[in-house]
């Protein structure tokens, strides 16, 4: 926890001073403040997304690839603040694609593409993708943006990294117990011969 706070404080120091408004210059800690508390996890995630945001062009088609939405679920994608950009479709499982066109009238700068997955008979889940909206022909424009949901078709959890260490913990515990038993046995053996 302390390490996470230290890393976030460093990120705030490095990036926070540059941003004066979320849409124009990136997230600030004020954007993630509720009363006197800063949502550190939310702010850190926004900073990382801000630094790696894909670039989409106004008036050009951006393919929104959707992962983790169950087959047969209703899909919708919209550039937040521009309801006319909304597109809908039906999920075919991982890799479903919606063709979204950011309106020519959309402001340039950072914005959000909100993707919604609604499983049949289930509740809607949404995934927000931060994008950098620029004029057509701007450098770095990508044609595909990816939104991901958890394997159950919504919300998404924390990614799993590394390996399953349970077997290593078991082996380590067994080695410590075996070493302790050997030390006690050896000590008793030598203690009885010294007297």
SETOR-942142 format. One record per residue (C-alpha): residue number from 1; residue in one letter; x, y, z. Coordinates in steps of 0.05 Angstrom, whole numbers, m for minus. Last residue first. Example, Ala and Ser with C-alpha at 12.3 -4.5 7.8 and 13.67 -1.06 7.14 Angstrom:
% SETOR-942142
i->2, aa->S, xx->273, yy->m21, zz->143 $
i->1, aa->A, xx->246, yy->m90, zz->156 $
% end
This chain:
% SETOR-942142
i->195, aa->X, xx->544, yy->m704, zz->572 $
i->194, aa->X, xx->568, yy->m689, zz->501 $
i->193, aa->X, xx->537, yy->m750, zz->469 $
i->192, aa->X, xx->465, yy->m733, zz->490 $
i->191, aa->X, xx->470, yy->m661, zz->464 $
i->190, aa->X, xx->498, yy->m685, zz->398 $
i->189, aa->X, xx->437, yy->m729, zz->384 $
i->188, aa->X, xx->387, yy->m678, zz->411 $
i->187, aa->X, xx->417, yy->m623, zz->368 $
i->186, aa->X, xx->416, yy->m667, zz->306 $
i->185, aa->X, xx->343, yy->m685, zz->317 $
i->184, aa->X, xx->323, yy->m612, zz->329 $
i->183, aa->X, xx->361, yy->m588, zz->268 $
i->182, aa->X, xx->334, yy->m645, zz->225 $
i->181, aa->X, xx->263, yy->m629, zz->246 $
i->180, aa->X, xx->273, yy->m555, zz->231 $
i->179, aa->X, xx->302, yy->m571, zz->162 $
i->178, aa->X, xx->243, yy->m617, zz->147 $
i->177, aa->X, xx->194, yy->m563, zz->169 $
i->176, aa->X, xx->229, yy->m510, zz->127 $
i->175, aa->X, xx->233, yy->m556, zz->67 $
i->174, aa->X, xx->159, yy->m574, zz->73 $
i->173, aa->X, xx->140, yy->m500, zz->77 $
i->172, aa->X, xx->182, yy->m485, zz->15 $
i->171, aa->X, xx->150, yy->m543, zz->m23 $
i->170, aa->X, xx->80, yy->m520, zz->m5 $
i->169, aa->X, xx->96, yy->m448, zz->m23 $
i->168, aa->X, xx->124, yy->m472, zz->m90 $
i->167, aa->X, xx->60, yy->m511, zz->m103 $
i->166, aa->X, xx->18, yy->m450, zz->m87 $
i->165, aa->X, xx->58, yy->m405, zz->m132 $
i->164, aa->X, xx->9, yy->m401, zz->m191 $
i->163, aa->X, xx->46, yy->m359, zz->m242 $
i->162, aa->X, xx->55, yy->m286, zz->m259 $
i->161, aa->X, xx->m1, yy->m240, zz->m278 $
i->160, aa->X, xx->m76, yy->m242, zz->m270 $
i->159, aa->X, xx->m113, yy->m181, zz->m294 $
i->158, aa->X, xx->m158, yy->m146, zz->m245 $
i->157, aa->X, xx->m231, yy->m154, zz->m258 $
i->156, aa->X, xx->m273, yy->m139, zz->m318 $
i->155, aa->X, xx->m338, yy->m102, zz->m316 $
i->154, aa->X, xx->m379, yy->m149, zz->m358 $
i->153, aa->X, xx->m382, yy->m209, zz->m402 $
i->152, aa->X, xx->m365, yy->m264, zz->m353 $
i->151, aa->X, xx->m294, yy->m267, zz->m380 $
i->150, aa->X, xx->m282, yy->m196, zz->m357 $
i->149, aa->X, xx->m293, yy->m139, zz->m406 $
i->148, aa->X, xx->m245, yy->m109, zz->m455 $
i->147, aa->X, xx->m249, yy->m49, zz->m502 $
i->146, aa->X, xx->m199, yy->m45, zz->m560 $
i->145, aa->X, xx->m190, yy->14, zz->m608 $
i->144, aa->X, xx->m174, yy->0, zz->m681 $
i->143, aa->X, xx->m158, yy->48, zz->m739 $
i->142, aa->X, xx->m101, yy->86, zz->m706 $
i->141, aa->X, xx->m82, yy->158, zz->m717 $
i->140, aa->X, xx->m9, yy->171, zz->m698 $
i->139, aa->X, xx->1, yy->234, zz->m739 $
i->138, aa->X, xx->m60, yy->277, zz->m756 $
i->137, aa->X, xx->m91, yy->263, zz->m824 $
i->136, aa->X, xx->m162, yy->271, zz->m798 $
i->135, aa->X, xx->m164, yy->320, zz->m740 $
i->134, aa->X, xx->m152, yy->292, zz->m670 $
i->133, aa->X, xx->m190, yy->256, zz->m615 $
i->132, aa->X, xx->m144, yy->225, zz->m562 $
i->131, aa->X, xx->m179, yy->164, zz->m534 $
i->130, aa->X, xx->m195, yy->139, zz->m464 $
i->129, aa->X, xx->m232, yy->72, zz->m468 $
i->128, aa->X, xx->m290, yy->63, zz->m420 $
i->127, aa->X, xx->m320, yy->m6, zz->m408 $
i->126, aa->X, xx->m393, yy->m15, zz->m391 $
i->125, aa->X, xx->m434, yy->m71, zz->m361 $
i->124, aa->X, xx->m508, yy->m79, zz->m373 $
i->123, aa->X, xx->m549, yy->m128, zz->m331 $
i->122, aa->X, xx->m568, yy->m197, zz->m354 $
i->121, aa->X, xx->m627, yy->m230, zz->m390 $
i->120, aa->X, xx->m588, yy->m232, zz->m455 $
i->119, aa->X, xx->m520, yy->m202, zz->m439 $
i->118, aa->X, xx->m515, yy->m126, zz->m444 $
i->117, aa->X, xx->m446, yy->m101, zz->m463 $
i->116, aa->X, xx->m434, yy->m26, zz->m465 $
i->115, aa->X, xx->m374, yy->9, zz->m496 $
i->114, aa->X, xx->m359, yy->81, zz->m476 $
i->113, aa->X, xx->m309, yy->117, zz->m520 $
i->112, aa->X, xx->m279, yy->171, zz->m477 $
i->111, aa->X, xx->m248, yy->238, zz->m493 $
i->110, aa->X, xx->m180, yy->270, zz->m496 $
i->109, aa->X, xx->m166, yy->326, zz->m545 $
i->108, aa->X, xx->m201, yy->352, zz->m606 $
i->107, aa->X, xx->m273, yy->372, zz->m596 $
i->106, aa->X, xx->m325, yy->333, zz->m635 $
i->105, aa->X, xx->m358, yy->371, zz->m693 $
i->104, aa->X, xx->m328, yy->323, zz->m745 $
i->103, aa->X, xx->m365, yy->268, zz->m708 $
i->102, aa->X, xx->m325, yy->208, zz->m682 $
i->101, aa->X, xx->m343, yy->150, zz->m729 $
i->100, aa->X, xx->m354, yy->83, zz->m694 $
i->99, aa->X, xx->m351, yy->17, zz->m731 $
i->98, aa->X, xx->m366, yy->m40, zz->m681 $
i->97, aa->X, xx->m324, yy->m103, zz->m677 $
i->96, aa->X, xx->m332, yy->m169, zz->m641 $
i->95, aa->X, xx->m264, yy->m198, zz->m623 $
i->94, aa->X, xx->m285, yy->m245, zz->m568 $
i->93, aa->X, xx->m357, yy->m269, zz->m573 $
i->92, aa->X, xx->m404, yy->m256, zz->m632 $
i->91, aa->X, xx->m432, yy->m195, zz->m597 $
i->90, aa->X, xx->m493, yy->m161, zz->m628 $
i->89, aa->X, xx->m491, yy->m90, zz->m654 $
i->88, aa->X, xx->m499, yy->m17, zz->m637 $
i->87, aa->X, xx->m468, yy->49, zz->m658 $
i->86, aa->X, xx->m472, yy->115, zz->m621 $
i->85, aa->X, xx->m440, yy->175, zz->m656 $
i->84, aa->X, xx->m503, yy->217, zz->m652 $
i->83, aa->X, xx->m499, yy->213, zz->m576 $
i->82, aa->X, xx->m437, yy->257, zz->m576 $
i->81, aa->X, xx->m418, yy->273, zz->m504 $
i->80, aa->X, xx->m383, yy->207, zz->m494 $
i->79, aa->X, xx->m362, yy->177, zz->m561 $
i->78, aa->X, xx->m410, yy->119, zz->m564 $
i->77, aa->X, xx->m407, yy->43, zz->m568 $
i->76, aa->X, xx->m465, yy->m7, zz->m561 $
i->75, aa->X, xx->m466, yy->m82, zz->m557 $
i->74, aa->X, xx->m524, yy->m130, zz->m544 $
i->73, aa->X, xx->m502, yy->m199, zz->m521 $
i->72, aa->X, xx->m508, yy->m259, zz->m568 $
i->71, aa->X, xx->m437, yy->m284, zz->m554 $
i->70, aa->X, xx->m413, yy->m262, zz->m486 $
i->69, aa->X, xx->m373, yy->m197, zz->m481 $
i->68, aa->X, xx->m300, yy->m211, zz->m465 $
i->67, aa->X, xx->m266, yy->m172, zz->m520 $
i->66, aa->X, xx->m295, yy->m115, zz->m561 $
i->65, aa->X, xx->m258, yy->m85, zz->m620 $
i->64, aa->X, xx->m280, yy->m14, zz->m635 $
i->63, aa->X, xx->m262, yy->0, zz->m707 $
i->62, aa->X, xx->m251, yy->75, zz->m715 $
i->61, aa->X, xx->m282, yy->105, zz->m778 $
i->60, aa->X, xx->m259, yy->175, zz->m796 $
i->59, aa->X, xx->m299, yy->240, zz->m785 $
i->58, aa->X, xx->m255, yy->262, zz->m728 $
i->57, aa->X, xx->m193, yy->220, zz->m723 $
i->56, aa->X, xx->m174, yy->170, zz->m668 $
i->55, aa->X, xx->m110, yy->169, zz->m627 $
i->54, aa->X, xx->m100, yy->113, zz->m577 $
i->53, aa->X, xx->m88, yy->134, zz->m505 $
i->52, aa->X, xx->m22, yy->110, zz->m475 $
i->51, aa->X, xx->m4, yy->170, zz->m430 $
i->50, aa->X, xx->m77, yy->184, zz->m413 $
i->49, aa->X, xx->m89, yy->110, zz->m397 $
i->48, aa->X, xx->m32, yy->110, zz->m348 $
i->47, aa->X, xx->m55, yy->175, zz->m317 $
i->46, aa->X, xx->m127, yy->150, zz->m313 $
i->45, aa->X, xx->m105, yy->86, zz->m278 $
i->44, aa->X, xx->m65, yy->127, zz->m227 $
i->43, aa->X, xx->m124, yy->173, zz->m214 $
i->42, aa->X, xx->m172, yy->115, zz->m205 $
i->41, aa->X, xx->m125, yy->79, zz->m157 $
i->40, aa->X, xx->m110, yy->142, zz->m117 $
i->39, aa->X, xx->m183, yy->163, zz->m108 $
i->38, aa->X, xx->m164, yy->228, zz->m73 $
i->37, aa->X, xx->m197, yy->242, zz->m6 $
i->36, aa->X, xx->m216, yy->312, zz->19 $
i->35, aa->X, xx->m287, yy->312, zz->m8 $
i->34, aa->X, xx->m285, yy->264, zz->m66 $
i->33, aa->X, xx->m223, yy->280, zz->m107 $
i->32, aa->X, xx->m211, yy->244, zz->m173 $
i->31, aa->X, xx->m215, yy->302, zz->m221 $
i->30, aa->X, xx->m177, yy->345, zz->m170 $
i->29, aa->X, xx->m118, yy->296, zz->m177 $
i->28, aa->X, xx->m112, yy->319, zz->m249 $
i->27, aa->X, xx->m128, yy->281, zz->m312 $
i->26, aa->X, xx->m102, yy->301, zz->m381 $
i->25, aa->X, xx->m89, yy->365, zz->m417 $
i->24, aa->X, xx->m150, yy->384, zz->m457 $
i->23, aa->X, xx->m207, yy->338, zz->m437 $
i->22, aa->X, xx->m185, yy->331, zz->m365 $
i->21, aa->X, xx->m168, yy->405, zz->m354 $
i->20, aa->X, xx->m106, yy->440, zz->m328 $
i->19, aa->X, xx->m57, yy->383, zz->m336 $
i->18, aa->X, xx->18, yy->393, zz->m334 $
i->17, aa->X, xx->24, yy->397, zz->m259 $
i->16, aa->X, xx->m5, yy->328, zz->m249 $
i->15, aa->X, xx->44, yy->291, zz->m294 $
i->14, aa->X, xx->110, yy->283, zz->m256 $
i->13, aa->X, xx->87, yy->303, zz->m186 $
i->12, aa->X, xx->24, yy->262, zz->m191 $
i->11, aa->X, xx->63, yy->204, zz->m219 $
i->10, aa->X, xx->112, yy->208, zz->m161 $
i->9, aa->X, xx->54, yy->211, zz->m111 $
i->8, aa->X, xx->24, yy->150, zz->m146 $
i->7, aa->X, xx->88, yy->111, zz->m139 $
i->6, aa->X, xx->93, yy->130, zz->m66 $
i->5, aa->X, xx->21, yy->112, zz->m53 $
i->4, aa->X, xx->29, yy->44, zz->m87 $
i->3, aa->X, xx->93, yy->31, zz->m47 $
i->2, aa->X, xx->56, yy->48, zz->18 $
i->1, aa->X, xx->0, yy->0, zz->0 $
% end
